[in-house]
Amino acid sequence: MTGLGAGKDLPFTLIAYRGGPGTRVVLRVSGLVFNEIVLEGGISF
């Protein structure tokens, strides 16, 4: 993930959407927003 270098020991919000490759993950940390795409695997709840 691109956002991993945004800061250490900071509060963050992660929004994960269900789905396989191509689904989205949104990371918010330090006032920055990182929109990521799952390339492999999947997210299920």
mmCIF file of the N, C-alpha and C atoms, coordinates in Angstrom:
data_MODEL
# 
_entry.id   MODEL 
# 
loop_
_atom_site.group_PDB 
_atom_site.id 
_atom_site.type_symbol 
_atom_site.label_atom_id 
_atom_site.label_alt_id 
_atom_site.label_comp_id 
_atom_site.label_asym_id 
_atom_site.label_entity_id 
_atom_site.label_seq_id 
_atom_site.pdbx_PDB_ins_code 
_atom_site.Cartn_x 
_atom_site.Cartn_y 
_atom_site.Cartn_z 
_atom_site.occupancy 
_atom_site.B_iso_or_equiv 
_atom_site.pdbx_formal_charge 
_atom_site.auth_seq_id 
_atom_site.auth_comp_id 
_atom_site.auth_asym_id 
_atom_site.auth_atom_id 
_atom_site.pdbx_PDB_model_num 
ATOM 1   N N  . MET A 1 1  ? 0.825   -1.197  0.000  1.00 0.00 ? 1  MET A N  1 
ATOM 2   C CA . MET A 1 1  ? 0.000   0.000   0.000  1.00 0.00 ? 1  MET A CA 1 
ATOM 3   C C  . MET A 1 1  ? 0.859   1.247   0.000  1.00 0.00 ? 1  MET A C  1 
ATOM 4   N N  . THR A 1 2  ? 0.441   2.179   -0.721 1.00 0.00 ? 2  THR A N  1 
ATOM 5   C CA . THR A 1 2  ? 1.135   3.456   -0.820 1.00 0.00 ? 2  THR A CA 1 
ATOM 6   C C  . THR A 1 2  ? 1.157   4.178   0.518  1.00 0.00 ? 2  THR A C  1 
ATOM 7   N N  . GLY A 1 3  ? 0.078   4.117   1.286  1.00 0.00 ? 3  GLY A N  1 
ATOM 8   C CA . GLY A 1 3  ? -0.064  4.910   2.498  1.00 0.00 ? 3  GLY A CA 1 
ATOM 9   C C  . GLY A 1 3  ? 0.760   4.473   3.692  1.00 0.00 ? 3  GLY A C  1 
ATOM 10  N N  . LEU A 1 4  ? 1.448   3.361   3.615  1.00 0.00 ? 4  LEU A N  1 
ATOM 11  C CA . LEU A 1 4  ? 2.180   2.862   4.776  1.00 0.00 ? 4  LEU A CA 1 
ATOM 12  C C  . LEU A 1 4  ? 3.278   3.809   5.244  1.00 0.00 ? 4  LEU A C  1 
ATOM 13  N N  . GLY A 1 5  ? 3.820   4.641   4.384  1.00 0.00 ? 5  GLY A N  1 
ATOM 14  C CA . GLY A 1 5  ? 4.870   5.575   4.771  1.00 0.00 ? 5  GLY A CA 1 
ATOM 15  C C  . GLY A 1 5  ? 4.352   6.920   5.237  1.00 0.00 ? 5  GLY A C  1 
ATOM 16  N N  . ALA A 1 6  ? 3.039   7.064   5.442  1.00 0.00 ? 6  ALA A N  1 
ATOM 17  C CA . ALA A 1 6  ? 2.437   8.359   5.786  1.00 0.00 ? 6  ALA A CA 1 
ATOM 18  C C  . ALA A 1 6  ? 2.689   8.781   7.224  1.00 0.00 ? 6  ALA A C  1 
ATOM 19  N N  . GLY A 1 7  ? 3.112   7.886   8.088  1.00 0.00 ? 7  GLY A N  1 
ATOM 20  C CA . GLY A 1 7  ? 3.386   8.254   9.463  1.00 0.00 ? 7  GLY A CA 1 
ATOM 21  C C  . GLY A 1 7  ? 3.394   7.043   10.371 1.00 0.00 ? 7  GLY A C  1 
ATOM 22  N N  . LYS A 1 8  ? 4.025   7.201   11.524 1.00 0.00 ? 8  LYS A N  1 
ATOM 23  C CA . LYS A 1 8  ? 4.139   6.109   12.483 1.00 0.00 ? 8  LYS A CA 1 
ATOM 24  C C  . LYS A 1 8  ? 3.354   6.473   13.736 1.00 0.00 ? 8  LYS A C  1 
ATOM 25  N N  . ASP A 1 9  ? 2.641   5.508   14.293 1.00 0.00 ? 9  ASP A N  1 
ATOM 26  C CA . ASP A 1 9  ? 1.866   5.702   15.525 1.00 0.00 ? 9  ASP A CA 1 
ATOM 27  C C  . ASP A 1 9  ? 0.836   6.819   15.402 1.00 0.00 ? 9  ASP A C  1 
ATOM 28  N N  . LEU A 1 10 ? 0.190   6.913   14.240 1.00 0.00 ? 10 LEU A N  1 
ATOM 29  C CA . LEU A 1 10 ? -0.842  7.919   14.010 1.00 0.00 ? 10 LEU A CA 1 
ATOM 30  C C  . LEU A 1 10 ? -2.192  7.233   13.848 1.00 0.00 ? 10 LEU A C  1 
ATOM 31  N N  . PRO A 1 11 ? -3.278  7.885   14.269 1.00 0.00 ? 11 PRO A N  1 
ATOM 32  C CA . PRO A 1 11 ? -4.596  7.300   14.043 1.00 0.00 ? 11 PRO A CA 1 
ATOM 33  C C  . PRO A 1 11 ? -4.901  7.266   12.549 1.00 0.00 ? 11 PRO A C  1 
ATOM 34  N N  . PHE A 1 12 ? -5.659  6.270   12.135 1.00 0.00 ? 12 PHE A N  1 
ATOM 35  C CA . PHE A 1 12 ? -6.002  6.140   10.725 1.00 0.00 ? 12 PHE A CA 1 
ATOM 36  C C  . PHE A 1 12 ? -7.385  5.532   10.595 1.00 0.00 ? 12 PHE A C  1 
ATOM 37  N N  . THR A 1 13 ? -7.957  5.669   9.409  1.00 0.00 ? 13 THR A N  1 
ATOM 38  C CA . THR A 1 13 ? -9.225  5.037   9.059  1.00 0.00 ? 13 THR A CA 1 
ATOM 39  C C  . THR A 1 13 ? -8.998  4.237   7.787  1.00 0.00 ? 13 THR A C  1 
ATOM 40  N N  . LEU A 1 14 ? -9.484  2.999   7.779  1.00 0.00 ? 14 LEU A N  1 
ATOM 41  C CA . LEU A 1 14 ? -9.384  2.150   6.600  1.00 0.00 ? 14 LEU A CA 1 
ATOM 42  C C  . LEU A 1 14 ? -10.787 1.699   6.220  1.00 0.00 ? 14 LEU A C  1 
ATOM 43  N N  . ILE A 1 15 ? -11.172 1.949   4.991  1.00 0.00 ? 15 ILE A N  1 
ATOM 44  C CA . ILE A 1 15 ? -12.456 1.485   4.472  1.00 0.00 ? 15 ILE A CA 1 
ATOM 45  C C  . ILE A 1 15 ? -12.150 0.420   3.434  1.00 0.00 ? 15 ILE A C  1 
ATOM 46  N N  . ALA A 1 16 ? -12.661 -0.769  3.658  1.00 0.00 ? 16 ALA A N  1 
ATOM 47  C CA . ALA A 1 16 ? -12.424 -1.887  2.738  1.00 0.00 ? 16 ALA A CA 1 
ATOM 48  C C  . ALA A 1 16 ? -13.760 -2.329  2.155  1.00 0.00 ? 16 ALA A C  1 
ATOM 49  N N  . TYR A 1 17 ? -13.797 -2.528  0.870  1.00 0.00 ? 17 TYR A N  1 
ATOM 50  C CA . TYR A 1 17 ? -14.993 -2.976  0.165  1.00 0.00 ? 17 TYR A CA 1 
ATOM 51  C C  . TYR A 1 17 ? -14.864 -4.455  -0.163 1.00 0.00 ? 17 TYR A C  1 
ATOM 52  N N  . ARG A 1 18 ? -15.964 -5.193  -0.074 1.00 0.00 ? 18 ARG A N  1 
ATOM 53  C CA . ARG A 1 18 ? -15.963 -6.616  -0.413 1.00 0.00 ? 18 ARG A CA 1 
ATOM 54  C C  . ARG A 1 18 ? -15.632 -6.824  -1.875 1.00 0.00 ? 18 ARG A C  1 
ATOM 55  N N  . GLY A 1 19 ? -14.910 -7.902  -2.147 1.00 0.00 ? 19 GLY A N  1 
ATOM 56  C CA . GLY A 1 19 ? -14.655 -8.259  -3.538 1.00 0.00 ? 19 GLY A CA 1 
ATOM 57  C C  . GLY A 1 19 ? -13.287 -8.853  -3.742 1.00 0.00 ? 19 GLY A C  1 
ATOM 58  N N  . GLY A 1 20 ? -13.043 -9.227  -4.950 1.00 0.00 ? 20 GLY A N  1 
ATOM 59  C CA . GLY A 1 20 ? -11.772 -9.824  -5.334 1.00 0.00 ? 20 GLY A CA 1 
ATOM 60  C C  . GLY A 1 20 ? -10.870 -8.789  -5.975 1.00 0.00 ? 20 GLY A C  1 
ATOM 61  N N  . PRO A 1 21 ? -9.957  -9.237  -6.823 1.00 0.00 ? 21 PRO A N  1 
ATOM 62  C CA . PRO A 1 21 ? -9.049  -8.308  -7.494 1.00 0.00 ? 21 PRO A CA 1 
ATOM 63  C C  . PRO A 1 21 ? -9.826  -7.181  -8.174 1.00 0.00 ? 21 PRO A C  1 
ATOM 64  N N  . GLY A 1 22 ? -9.366  -5.966  -7.969 1.00 0.00 ? 22 GLY A N  1 
ATOM 65  C CA . GLY A 1 22 ? -10.031 -4.797  -8.529 1.00 0.00 ? 22 GLY A CA 1 
ATOM 66  C C  . GLY A 1 22 ? -10.888 -4.044  -7.530 1.00 0.00 ? 22 GLY A C  1 
ATOM 67  N N  . THR A 1 23 ? -11.151 -4.652  -6.362 1.00 0.00 ? 23 THR A N  1 
ATOM 68  C CA . THR A 1 23 ? -11.944 -3.958  -5.354 1.00 0.00 ? 23 THR A CA 1 
ATOM 69  C C  . THR A 1 23 ? -11.096 -2.875  -4.684 1.00 0.00 ? 23 THR A C  1 
ATOM 70  N N  . ARG A 1 24 ? -11.753 -1.937  -4.011 1.00 0.00 ? 24 ARG A N  1 
ATOM 71  C CA . ARG A 1 24 ? -11.065 -0.770  -3.444 1.00 0.00 ? 24 ARG A CA 1 
ATOM 72  C C  . ARG A 1 24 ? -10.808 -0.889  -1.952 1.00 0.00 ? 24 ARG A C  1 
ATOM 73  N N  . VAL A 1 25 ? -9.742  -0.215  -1.527 1.00 0.00 ? 25 VAL A N  1 
ATOM 74  C CA . VAL A 1 25 ? -9.421  0.010   -0.120 1.00 0.00 ? 25 VAL A CA 1 
ATOM 75  C C  . VAL A 1 25 ? -9.041  1.482   -0.013 1.00 0.00 ? 25 VAL A C  1 
ATOM 76  N N  . VAL A 1 26 ? -9.625  2.203   0.958  1.00 0.00 ? 26 VAL A N  1 
ATOM 77  C CA . VAL A 1 26 ? -9.332  3.618   1.137  1.00 0.00 ? 26 VAL A CA 1 
ATOM 78  C C  . VAL A 1 26 ? -8.700  3.810   2.514  1.00 0.00 ? 26 VAL A C  1 
ATOM 79  N N  . LEU A 1 27 ? -7.495  4.358   2.544  1.00 0.00 ? 27 LEU A N  1 
ATOM 80  C CA . LEU A 1 27 ? -6.763  4.616   3.781  1.00 0.00 ? 27 LEU A CA 1 
ATOM 81  C C  . LEU A 1 27 ? -6.676  6.117   3.986  1.00 0.00 ? 27 LEU A C  1 
ATOM 82  N N  . ARG A 1 28 ? -7.079  6.586   5.185  1.00 0.00 ? 28 ARG A N  1 
ATOM 83  C CA . ARG A 1 28 ? -6.964  8.002   5.546  1.00 0.00 ? 28 ARG A CA 1 
ATOM 84  C C  . ARG A 1 28 ? -6.041  8.102   6.762  1.00 0.00 ? 28 ARG A C  1 
ATOM 85  N N  . VAL A 1 29 ? -4.946  8.867   6.607  1.00 0.00 ? 29 VAL A N  1 
ATOM 86  C CA . VAL A 1 29 ? -3.989  9.064   7.698  1.00 0.00 ? 29 VAL A CA 1 
ATOM 87  C C  . VAL A 1 29 ? -3.275  10.394  7.476  1.00 0.00 ? 29 VAL A C  1 
ATOM 88  N N  . SER A 1 30 ? -3.043  11.116  8.541  1.00 0.00 ? 30 SER A N  1 
ATOM 89  C CA . SER A 1 30 ? -2.325  12.397  8.495  1.00 0.00 ? 30 SER A CA 1 
ATOM 90  C C  . SER A 1 30 ? -2.940  13.385  7.507  1.00 0.00 ? 30 SER A C  1 
ATOM 91  N N  . GLY A 1 31 ? -4.260  13.381  7.353  1.00 0.00 ? 31 GLY A N  1 
ATOM 92  C CA . GLY A 1 31 ? -4.907  14.287  6.428  1.00 0.00 ? 31 GLY A CA 1 
ATOM 93  C C  . GLY A 1 31 ? -4.766  13.885  4.967  1.00 0.00 ? 31 GLY A C  1 
ATOM 94  N N  . LEU A 1 32 ? -4.170  12.741  4.721  1.00 0.00 ? 32 LEU A N  1 
ATOM 95  C CA . LEU A 1 32 ? -3.983  12.238  3.360  1.00 0.00 ? 32 LEU A CA 1 
ATOM 96  C C  . LEU A 1 32 ? -4.972  11.117  3.089  1.00 0.00 ? 32 LEU A C  1 
ATOM 97  N N  . VAL A 1 33 ? -5.353  10.945  1.842  1.00 0.00 ? 33 VAL A N  1 
ATOM 98  C CA . VAL A 1 33 ? -6.264  9.872   1.440  1.00 0.00 ? 33 VAL A CA 1 
ATOM 99  C C  . VAL A 1 33 ? -5.579  9.051   0.360  1.00 0.00 ? 33 VAL A C  1 
ATOM 100 N N  . PHE A 1 34 ? -5.510  7.740   0.574  1.00 0.00 ? 34 PHE A N  1 
ATOM 101 C CA . PHE A 1 34 ? -4.893  6.825   -0.377 1.00 0.00 ? 34 PHE A CA 1 
ATOM 102 C C  . PHE A 1 34 ? -5.965  5.857   -0.874 1.00 0.00 ? 34 PHE A C  1 
ATOM 103 N N  . ASN A 1 35 ? -6.293  5.928   -2.159 1.00 0.00 ? 35 ASN A N  1 
ATOM 104 C CA . ASN A 1 35 ? -7.237  5.016   -2.791 1.00 0.00 ? 35 ASN A CA 1 
ATOM 105 C C  . ASN A 1 35 ? -6.427  3.892   -3.417 1.00 0.00 ? 35 ASN A C  1 
ATOM 106 N N  . GLU A 1 36 ? -6.596  2.702   -2.899 1.00 0.00 ? 36 GLU A N  1 
ATOM 107 C CA . GLU A 1 36 ? -5.814  1.559   -3.360 1.00 0.00 ? 36 GLU A CA 1 
ATOM 108 C C  . GLU A 1 36 ? -6.714  0.543   -4.031 1.00 0.00 ? 36 GLU A C  1 
ATOM 109 N N  . ILE A 1 37 ? -6.145  -0.289  -4.883 1.00 0.00 ? 37 ILE A N  1 
ATOM 110 C CA . ILE A 1 37 ? -6.853  -1.352  -5.576 1.00 0.00 ? 37 ILE A CA 1 
ATOM 111 C C  . ILE A 1 37 ? -6.229  -2.679  -5.168 1.00 0.00 ? 37 ILE A C  1 
ATOM 112 N N  . VAL A 1 38 ? -7.069  -3.647  -4.787 1.00 0.00 ? 38 VAL A N  1 
ATOM 113 C CA . VAL A 1 38 ? -6.595  -4.992  -4.449 1.00 0.00 ? 38 VAL A CA 1 
ATOM 114 C C  . VAL A 1 38 ? -6.197  -5.692  -5.749 1.00 0.00 ? 38 VAL A C  1 
ATOM 115 N N  . LEU A 1 39 ? -4.955  -6.149  -5.823 1.00 0.00 ? 39 LEU A N  1 
ATOM 116 C CA . LEU A 1 39 ? -4.474  -6.819  -7.031 1.00 0.00 ? 39 LEU A CA 1 
ATOM 117 C C  . LEU A 1 39 ? -4.631  -8.330  -6.987 1.00 0.00 ? 39 LEU A C  1 
ATOM 118 N N  . GLU A 1 40 ? -4.469  -8.901  -5.790 1.00 0.00 ? 40 GLU A N  1 
ATOM 119 C CA . GLU A 1 40 ? -4.583  -10.356 -5.629 1.00 0.00 ? 40 GLU A CA 1 
ATOM 120 C C  . GLU A 1 40 ? -5.386  -10.659 -4.378 1.00 0.00 ? 40 GLU A C  1 
ATOM 121 N N  . GLY A 1 41 ? -6.006  -11.805 -4.344 1.00 0.00 ? 41 GLY A N  1 
ATOM 122 C CA . GLY A 1 41 ? -6.784  -12.200 -3.167 1.00 0.00 ? 41 GLY A CA 1 
ATOM 123 C C  . GLY A 1 41 ? -8.132  -11.511 -3.158 1.00 0.00 ? 41 GLY A C  1 
ATOM 124 N N  . GLY A 1 42 ? -8.661  -11.319 -1.961 1.00 0.00 ? 42 GLY A N  1 
ATOM 125 C CA . GLY A 1 42 ? -9.967  -10.702 -1.857 1.00 0.00 ? 42 GLY A CA 1 
ATOM 126 C C  . GLY A 1 42 ? -10.278 -10.287 -0.437 1.00 0.00 ? 42 GLY A C  1 
ATOM 127 N N  . ILE A 1 43 ? -11.367 -9.553  -0.285 1.00 0.00 ? 43 ILE A N  1 
ATOM 128 C CA . ILE A 1 43 ? -11.823 -9.080  1.023  1.00 0.00 ? 43 ILE A CA 1 
ATOM 129 C C  . ILE A 1 43 ? -13.244 -9.590  1.219  1.00 0.00 ? 43 ILE A C  1 
ATOM 130 N N  . SER A 1 44 ? -13.482 -10.226 2.358  1.00 0.00 ? 44 SER A N  1 
ATOM 131 C CA . SER A 1 44 ? -14.833 -10.701 2.662  1.00 0.00 ? 44 SER A CA 1 
ATOM 132 C C  . SER A 1 44 ? -15.143 -10.402 4.113  1.00 0.00 ? 44 SER A C  1 
ATOM 133 N N  . PHE A 1 45 ? -16.424 -10.289 4.416  1.00 0.00 ? 45 PHE A N  1 
ATOM 134 C CA . PHE A 1 45 ? -16.880 -10.010 5.784  1.00 0.00 ? 45 PHE A CA 1 
ATOM 135 C C  . PHE A 1 45 ? -17.802 -11.095 6.239  1.00 0.00 ? 45 PHE A C  1 
# 
